[in-house]
Amino acid sequence: MRSSAPPPIFAKRSERWEGEVLKKLLARWFIRLAGWEPAGTRPTASRCVLIAAPHTSNWDLAFLLAFATHFDLKISWMGKNALFRPPLGWLIRHTGGIPIDRSKRGGMVEQAAHMLKNAHQLMLVVPAEGTRAHVDYWKSGFYHIARAANVPIVLGYLDYGRRRGGFGPAIEATGNVRADMDKIRQFYADKTAKYPEDFGDVRLKEEDVG
């Protein structure tokens, strides 16, 4: 008697599909339970640098992942090799983590740009603020990565004031840093962080502006 079970390849596809549906349902449940709503539109760039701001709370990552799932986006982020060791390395990879060798010549900017250049599809989160604490200046790595890889900068955001999160416009890194940063600053001007006192001015150091 022949088995009615689907071939293994179709069974695996079905399991992946069911897993994606469940993940999306959980993300939407989390967003709704928190009293938030998605805003903006789904980014169309297959490769880009993603700014996630404001970043003042550990909850920001949970909301970012939830909104990315809602919009059917797979986001990635860079972390040092040590984070990917057992027993939690698999979980960090599952959330989009990519190990980076900080001892490797060239640094993180060059490694990130290389990944973006050679990827078919990659939405790379780069922490422009660099920390949850208040900083006077953003780190310029996100801009240099986008410029070197020739990819746009997508403005992801969490607005705790309106309880909205999502994705704004894609900004081209033209090389005119002042003009490009003016556009980014204008976008985030009305976005409220969970801890507003820890969200500093959206600006780069003068030597990074050139």
FIPATI-215058 format. One record per residue: residue in one letter; x, y, z of N, C-alpha, C, O in turn; residue number from 1. Coordinates in steps of 0.1 Angstrom, whole numbers, plus 5000, padded with zeros to 4 digits. Example, Ala and Ser with C-alpha at 12.3 -4.5 7.8 and 13.67 -1.06 7.14 Angstrom:
# residues 2
   r    n_x    n_y    n_z   ca_x   ca_y   ca_z    c_x    c_y    c_z    o_x    o_y    o_z     k
   A   5132   4943   5078   5123   4955   5078   5132   4967   5078   5142   4967   5085     1
   S   5128   4978   5071   5137   4989   5071   5129   5000   5079   5134   5011   5080     2
***
This chain:
# residues 210
   r    n_x    n_y    n_z   ca_x   ca_y   ca_z    c_x    c_y    c_z    o_x    o_y    o_z     k
   M   5008   4988   5000   5000   5000   5000   5009   5012   5000   5018   5014   5008     1
   R   5006   5022   4991   5014   5034   4990   5011   5044   5001   4999   5045   5005     2
   S   5021   5050   5005   5019   5060   5016   5013   5073   5010   5017   5077   4999     3
   S   5004   5079   5017   4998   5092   5013   5006   5104   5018   5002   5115   5015     4
   A   5017   5102   5025   5025   5113   5030   5032   5120   5019   5036   5114   5009     5
   P   5033   5133   5020   5039   5141   5009   5054   5138   5009   5060   5135   5019     6
   P   5061   5140   4997   5075   5138   4997   5082   5147   5007   5077   5158   5010     7
   P   5094   5143   5011   5101   5151   5022   5103   5166   5018   5102   5174   5027     8
   I   5106   5169   5005   5108   5182   5001   5096   5191   5003   5097   5203   5007     9
   F   5084   5185   5000   5072   5193   5002   5068   5194   5017   5063   5204   5021    10
   A   5071   5184   5024   5069   5184   5039   5077   5195   5045   5072   5202   5054    11
   K   5089   5196   5041   5098   5207   5047   5093   5221   5043   5093   5230   5051    12
   R   5089   5222   5031   5083   5235   5026   5071   5238   5034   5069   5250   5038    13
   S   5063   5229   5037   5050   5231   5045   5054   5235   5059   5047   5244   5064    14
   E   5064   5228   5065   5068   5232   5078   5073   5246   5079   5070   5253   5088    15
   R   5081   5250   5069   5086   5263   5069   5075   5274   5067   5075   5284   5074    16
   W   5066   5270   5058   5054   5280   5056   5046   5281   5069   5042   5292   5073    17
   E   5043   5270   5076   5036   5271   5088   5044   5278   5099   5038   5286   5107    18
   G   5057   5277   5099   5065   5284   5109   5065   5299   5106   5064   5307   5116    19
   E   5065   5303   5093   5064   5317   5090   5051   5323   5094   5050   5334   5099    20
   V   5040   5316   5091   5027   5320   5095   5026   5322   5110   5020   5332   5114    21
   L   5031   5313   5117   5030   5313   5132   5038   5325   5137   5034   5333   5146    22
   K   5050   5328   5131   5059   5339   5135   5052   5352   5132   5052   5361   5141    23
   K   5045   5353   5121   5038   5365   5118   5026   5368   5127   5024   5379   5131    24
   L   5019   5357   5130   5008   5359   5140   5013   5363   5153   5006   5371   5160    25
   L   5024   5357   5158   5029   5361   5171   5034   5376   5171   5032   5383   5181    26
   A   5040   5380   5160   5045   5394   5159   5033   5403   5159   5033   5414   5166    27
   R   5022   5400   5152   5011   5409   5152   5004   5409   5165   4998   5419   5169    28
   W   5004   5398   5172   4998   5397   5185   5006   5406   5195   5000   5413   5203    29
   F   5019   5405   5194   5027   5413   5203   5025   5428   5201   5024   5435   5210    30
   I   5025   5432   5188   5023   5446   5185   5009   5451   5190   5008   5462   5196    31
   R   4999   5443   5187   4985   5447   5192   4984   5447   5207   4978   5456   5212    32
   L   4990   5437   5213   4989   5437   5228   4996   5448   5234   4992   5453   5245    33
   A   5007   5453   5228   5014   5464   5233   5007   5478   5230   5011   5488   5235    34
   G   4997   5477   5222   4989   5489   5219   4996   5497   5208   4993   5509   5207    35
   W   5004   5491   5200   5011   5498   5189   5004   5495   5176   4995   5486   5175    36
   E   5009   5502   5165   5004   5499   5152   5016   5501   5142   5024   5510   5144    37
   P   5016   5493   5131   5026   5495   5121   5023   5507   5113   5011   5511   5110    38
   A   5034   5514   5108   5032   5526   5099   5043   5525   5089   5052   5518   5089    39
   G   5041   5534   5079   5050   5534   5068   5048   5523   5058   5038   5516   5058    40
   T   5057   5521   5049   5056   5511   5038   5068   5501   5039   5078   5504   5045    41
   R   5066   5490   5033   5077   5480   5032   5088   5485   5023   5085   5488   5011    42
   P   5100   5485   5028   5111   5489   5019   5112   5480   5007   5110   5468   5008    43
   T   5116   5486   4996   5117   5478   4983   5131   5474   4980   5133   5465   4971    44
   A   5141   5480   4986   5155   5477   4983   5158   5463   4988   5155   5459   4999    45
   S   5165   5455   4979   5168   5442   4983   5181   5442   4992   5183   5432   4999    46
   R   5189   5452   4990   5201   5454   4999   5201   5468   5004   5199   5477   4997    47
   C   5203   5469   5017   5203   5483   5023   5209   5482   5037   5211   5472   5043    48
   V   5213   5494   5042   5217   5496   5056   5204   5501   5063   5197   5511   5058    49
   L   5201   5495   5074   5189   5499   5081   5193   5506   5094   5199   5500   5103    50
   I   5188   5519   5096   5190   5526   5109   5177   5522   5117   5166   5523   5112    51
   A   5180   5518   5129   5169   5516   5139   5170   5526   5150   5179   5524   5159    52
   A   5162   5536   5150   5162   5547   5160   5148   5552   5163   5139   5550   5155    53
   P   5146   5558   5174   5156   5560   5185   5159   5546   5192   5150   5537   5192    54
   H   5170   5545   5198   5174   5533   5206   5178   5537   5220   5189   5541   5222    55
   T   5169   5535   5229   5171   5539   5243   5167   5528   5253   5168   5529   5265    56
   S   5162   5516   5248   5156   5506   5256   5159   5492   5250   5160   5491   5238    57
   N   5159   5482   5259   5161   5468   5255   5148   5464   5247   5149   5455   5239    58
   W   5137   5470   5249   5125   5467   5242   5125   5470   5227   5118   5465   5219    59
   D   5135   5479   5224   5135   5484   5210   5138   5472   5200   5132   5472   5189    60
   L   5146   5463   5204   5149   5451   5196   5137   5442   5194   5134   5438   5182    61
   A   5129   5440   5204   5117   5432   5203   5107   5438   5193   5101   5432   5185    62
   F   5106   5452   5195   5096   5459   5185   5102   5459   5171   5094   5457   5162    63
   L   5115   5460   5170   5121   5460   5156   5118   5447   5149   5114   5446   5138    64
   L   5121   5436   5157   5119   5423   5151   5104   5420   5148   5101   5414   5137    65
   A   5095   5425   5156   5081   5423   5154   5076   5431   5142   5069   5425   5133    66
   F   5080   5443   5140   5076   5451   5128   5083   5446   5116   5076   5446   5105    67
   A   5095   5441   5116   5101   5435   5105   5093   5422   5100   5091   5420   5088    68
   T   5089   5414   5110   5081   5402   5107   5068   5406   5101   5063   5400   5091    69
   H   5062   5416   5106   5049   5421   5101   5050   5425   5086   5041   5422   5078    70
   F   5061   5432   5083   5063   5436   5069   5070   5426   5060   5074   5429   5049    71
   D   5071   5413   5065   5078   5403   5058   5092   5406   5054   5096   5404   5043    72
   L   5099   5411   5064   5113   5415   5061   5122   5406   5070   5119   5403   5082    73
   K   5133   5402   5064   5143   5395   5072   5155   5404   5074   5162   5409   5064    74
   I   5157   5408   5087   5168   5418   5090   5180   5410   5096   5178   5400   5102    75
   S   5191   5416   5094   5204   5410   5099   5211   5421   5107   5210   5433   5104    76
   W   5219   5417   5116   5228   5426   5124   5241   5419   5127   5242   5407   5127    77
   M   5251   5427   5129   5265   5422   5132   5268   5421   5146   5264   5430   5154    78
   G   5275   5411   5150   5280   5409   5164   5293   5402   5164   5297   5396   5155    79
   K   5300   5404   5175   5314   5398   5176   5312   5383   5177   5302   5378   5182    80
   N   5323   5376   5173   5323   5361   5172   5318   5355   5185   5311   5345   5185    81
   A   5323   5360   5196   5320   5354   5209   5306   5352   5212   5302   5343   5220    82
   L   5297   5361   5207   5283   5360   5209   5276   5347   5203   5266   5343   5207    83
   F   5283   5341   5193   5277   5331   5186   5282   5317   5191   5279   5307   5184    84
   R   5288   5316   5202   5293   5304   5207   5281   5297   5215   5272   5304   5219    85
   P   5282   5284   5217   5271   5277   5225   5271   5282   5239   5282   5287   5244    86
   P   5260   5282   5246   5248   5275   5241   5238   5284   5234   5228   5279   5229    87
   L   5240   5297   5233   5230   5306   5228   5233   5311   5214   5225   5319   5208    88
   G   5244   5306   5208   5247   5310   5195   5236   5308   5184   5234   5317   5176    89
   W   5230   5297   5185   5219   5293   5175   5208   5303   5176   5202   5307   5166    90
   L   5204   5308   5188   5193   5317   5190   5197   5331   5184   5189   5337   5178    91
   I   5209   5335   5186   5214   5348   5181   5214   5348   5166   5210   5358   5159    92
   R   5218   5337   5160   5218   5335   5145   5203   5336   5140   5200   5341   5130    93
   H   5194   5329   5148   5180   5329   5144   5174   5342   5143   5165   5345   5136    94
   T   5179   5352   5152   5173   5365   5152   5180   5374   5142   5177   5386   5141    95
   G   5189   5369   5134   5195   5376   5123   5209   5380   5125   5215   5388   5117    96
   G   5215   5375   5136   5229   5378   5139   5239   5373   5129   5238   5361   5124    97
   I   5249   5381   5125   5260   5376   5117   5273   5379   5124   5276   5390   5128    98
   P   5281   5368   5126   5294   5370   5133   5304   5378   5125   5305   5376   5113    99
   I   5311   5387   5132   5321   5395   5126   5334   5393   5134   5334   5393   5146   100
   D   5345   5391   5127   5358   5390   5133   5364   5404   5134   5369   5410   5125   101
   R   5364   5409   5147   5369   5422   5149   5384   5423   5148   5390   5434   5146   102
   S   5391   5412   5148   5406   5412   5147   5410   5412   5132   5422   5414   5129   103
   K   5400   5410   5123   5403   5409   5109   5407   5423   5104   5401   5433   5107   104
   R   5417   5423   5095   5421   5436   5089   5410   5442   5081   5403   5435   5074   105
   G   5408   5455   5083   5398   5462   5075   5387   5467   5084   5381   5477   5080   106
   G   5384   5461   5095   5374   5465   5104   5360   5462   5100   5357   5456   5090   107
   M   5350   5466   5108   5336   5463   5106   5330   5470   5094   5322   5464   5087   108
   V   5334   5482   5091   5328   5489   5080   5332   5482   5067   5323   5480   5059   109
   E   5344   5478   5065   5348   5471   5053   5341   5457   5052   5337   5453   5041   110
   Q   5341   5450   5063   5334   5437   5063   5319   5438   5060   5314   5430   5052   111
   A   5313   5448   5066   5298   5450   5063   5296   5454   5048   5287   5448   5042   112
   A   5304   5463   5043   5303   5467   5029   5305   5455   5020   5298   5454   5010   113
   H   5315   5447   5023   5318   5435   5015   5306   5425   5015   5302   5420   5004   114
   M   5300   5423   5026   5288   5415   5027   5276   5420   5019   5270   5413   5011   115
   L   5274   5433   5020   5263   5439   5012   5266   5438   4997   5256   5436   4989   116
   K   5278   5441   4993   5281   5440   4979   5279   5426   4973   5275   5425   4961   117
   N   5282   5416   4981   5281   5402   4975   5268   5395   4979   5267   5383   4975   118
   A   5259   5401   4986   5247   5395   4989   5236   5397   4978   5236   5408   4972   119
   H   5228   5387   4977   5216   5389   4968   5205   5397   4975   5198   5405   4968   120
   Q   5204   5395   4988   5194   5402   4995   5199   5403   5010   5202   5393   5016   121
   L   5200   5415   5015   5205   5417   5028   5201   5431   5033   5204   5441   5028   122
   M   5193   5431   5044   5189   5443   5051   5197   5443   5064   5193   5437   5074   123
   L   5207   5451   5065   5217   5451   5076   5214   5462   5086   5215   5474   5082   124
   V   5211   5459   5098   5209   5469   5108   5222   5474   5114   5230   5466   5118   125
   V   5224   5487   5113   5236   5493   5119   5233   5503   5129   5225   5512   5127   126
   P   5237   5501   5142   5234   5509   5153   5240   5523   5152   5252   5525   5156   127
   A   5233   5533   5147   5238   5546   5144   5242   5553   5157   5252   5560   5158   128
   E   5234   5550   5168   5237   5557   5181   5248   5549   5188   5255   5555   5196   129
   G   5249   5536   5186   5260   5528   5192   5257   5524   5206   5264   5515   5211   130
   T   5247   5529   5213   5244   5526   5227   5230   5531   5230   5225   5539   5223   131
   R   5225   5525   5241   5212   5530   5246   5213   5543   5254   5203   5550   5255   132
   A   5225   5546   5259   5227   5558   5267   5227   5570   5258   5229   5569   5245   133
   H   5226   5582   5264   5227   5594   5256   5241   5596   5250   5251   5594   5257   134
   V   5241   5600   5237   5254   5603   5231   5252   5617   5223   5241   5620   5219   135
   D   5262   5624   5223   5262   5637   5216   5262   5636   5201   5258   5645   5193   136
   Y   5268   5625   5196   5269   5623   5182   5266   5608   5178   5269   5599   5185   137
   W   5261   5607   5166   5259   5593   5160   5272   5588   5155   5281   5596   5151   138
   K   5274   5575   5155   5286   5569   5148   5283   5570   5133   5272   5568   5128   139
   S   5294   5573   5126   5292   5575   5111   5294   5562   5103   5293   5562   5091   140
   G   5295   5550   5110   5297   5538   5103   5286   5534   5093   5289   5529   5082   141
   F   5274   5537   5097   5262   5534   5089   5263   5541   5075   5260   5535   5065   142
   Y   5268   5553   5075   5269   5561   5063   5280   5556   5054   5279   5554   5042   143
   H   5292   5553   5060   5303   5548   5053   5301   5534   5047   5305   5531   5036   144
   I   5293   5526   5054   5290   5513   5049   5281   5514   5036   5283   5508   5026   145
   A   5271   5522   5038   5261   5524   5026   5268   5530   5014   5266   5526   5003   146
   R   5277   5540   5017   5285   5546   5006   5294   5536   4999   5294   5536   4987   147
   A   5301   5528   5007   5311   5519   5001   5304   5508   4994   5309   5503   4984   148
   A   5292   5504   4999   5285   5493   4992   5275   5497   4981   5270   5489   4974   149
   N   5273   5511   4980   5264   5516   4971   5250   5511   4973   5243   5507   4963   150
   V   5245   5512   4985   5232   5508   4988   5225   5519   4996   5232   5528   5002   151
   P   5212   5520   4996   5205   5531   5003   5205   5529   5018   5207   5518   5023   152
   I   5202   5539   5025   5200   5539   5040   5185   5540   5043   5178   5550   5040   153
   V   5179   5529   5048   5165   5529   5051   5163   5533   5066   5170   5529   5075   154
   L   5153   5542   5068   5151   5548   5081   5140   5541   5088   5128   5543   5087   155
   G   5145   5531   5097   5135   5524   5105   5133   5532   5118   5142   5539   5122   156
   Y   5121   5531   5124   5119   5539   5136   5109   5533   5145   5100   5525   5141   157
   L   5110   5537   5158   5100   5534   5168   5096   5547   5174   5104   5555   5179   158
   D   5083   5550   5174   5078   5563   5180   5069   5559   5192   5058   5556   5190   159
   Y   5075   5560   5204   5068   5557   5216   5057   5567   5219   5048   5564   5226   160
   G   5058   5579   5214   5048   5589   5216   5035   5585   5210   5024   5586   5216   161
   R   5036   5581   5197   5024   5578   5190   5021   5563   5190   5011   5558   5184   162
   R   5031   5555   5196   5030   5540   5196   5029   5535   5181   5020   5527   5178   163
   R   5038   5539   5173   5039   5535   5160   5053   5531   5157   5063   5536   5162   164
   G   5055   5521   5148   5068   5517   5143   5067   5512   5129   5057   5507   5125   165
   G   5079   5513   5123   5079   5508   5109   5091   5514   5101   5102   5515   5107   166
   F   5089   5517   5089   5100   5520   5080   5097   5533   5072   5086   5533   5066   167
   G   5106   5542   5072   5104   5554   5065   5111   5554   5051   5113   5543   5045   168
   P   5115   5565   5046   5121   5566   5033   5135   5560   5032   5141   5557   5042   169
   A   5140   5557   5020   5153   5553   5017   5161   5565   5013   5157   5571   5003   170
   I   5172   5567   5020   5181   5579   5017   5193   5574   5010   5200   5564   5014   171
   E   5197   5580   4999   5209   5577   4992   5221   5584   4998   5220   5595   5002   172
   A   5232   5576   5000   5244   5582   5006   5251   5589   4994   5259   5582   4987   173
   T   5249   5601   4992   5254   5608   4980   5268   5613   4981   5275   5616   4971   174
   G   5273   5613   4993   5287   5619   4995   5286   5633   5001   5296   5637   5007   175
   N   5274   5639   4999   5272   5652   5006   5266   5649   5019   5254   5649   5021   176
   V   5275   5647   5029   5271   5642   5042   5262   5652   5049   5252   5648   5055   177
   R   5264   5665   5048   5256   5675   5055   5241   5674   5050   5232   5674   5057   178
   A   5240   5674   5037   5227   5673   5031   5220   5661   5034   5208   5661   5037   179
   D   5227   5649   5033   5221   5637   5036   5216   5636   5051   5206   5631   5054   180
   M   5225   5641   5060   5222   5641   5074   5210   5650   5078   5202   5648   5087   181
   D   5209   5661   5070   5197   5670   5072   5184   5663   5069   5174   5665   5077   182
   K   5184   5654   5059   5172   5646   5056   5169   5636   5067   5157   5635   5071   183
   I   5179   5630   5072   5178   5620   5083   5173   5627   5095   5164   5622   5102   184
   R   5179   5638   5099   5175   5646   5111   5161   5650   5110   5154   5649   5120   185
   Q   5157   5655   5098   5143   5659   5097   5133   5648   5099   5122   5650   5105   186
   F   5136   5636   5094   5127   5625   5096   5125   5621   5110   5114   5618   5115   187
   Y   5136   5621   5118   5135   5616   5132   5131   5628   5142   5130   5625   5154   188
   A   5129   5640   5136   5127   5651   5145   5114   5649   5154   5113   5654   5165   189
   D   5104   5643   5148   5091   5641   5156   5089   5627   5161   5078   5624   5165   190
   K   5100   5619   5162   5099   5606   5168   5104   5606   5182   5114   5611   5185   191
   T   5096   5600   5191   5098   5600   5205   5104   5587   5210   5097   5576   5208   192
   A   5115   5587   5217   5121   5575   5223   5114   5571   5235   5106   5579   5241   193
   K   5116   5559   5240   5110   5554   5252   5115   5563   5264   5108   5566   5273   194
   Y   5128   5566   5263   5134   5575   5273   5140   5587   5265   5152   5587   5261   195
   P   5132   5597   5263   5136   5608   5254   5149   5615   5258   5156   5620   5250   196
   E   5152   5615   5271   5164   5622   5276   5176   5615   5271   5187   5621   5271   197
   D   5175   5602   5267   5186   5594   5262   5188   5595   5247   5198   5589   5242   198
   F   5179   5601   5240   5180   5602   5226   5186   5615   5222   5179   5626   5223   199
   G   5198   5615   5218   5206   5627   5215   5202   5633   5202   5194   5628   5194   200
   D   5210   5644   5198   5208   5650   5185   5212   5641   5174   5222   5633   5175   201
   V   5205   5641   5163   5209   5633   5151   5219   5641   5143   5216   5649   5135   202
   R   5232   5638   5147   5243   5645   5140   5255   5637   5141   5257   5628   5149   203
   L   5265   5640   5132   5278   5634   5132   5288   5644   5137   5286   5656   5137   204
   K   5300   5639   5142   5311   5647   5145   5315   5655   5133   5314   5651   5122   205
   E   5321   5667   5135   5325   5676   5124   5335   5669   5115   5334   5671   5103   206
   E   5344   5661   5121   5354   5655   5113   5348   5644   5104   5354   5640   5094   207
   D   5336   5638   5108   5330   5628   5100   5321   5634   5089   5318   5628   5079   208
   V   5318   5647   5090   5310   5654   5080   5319   5658   5068   5315   5657   5056   209
   G   5331   5663   5071   5341   5666   5061   5338   5680   5055   5345   5684   5046   210
***
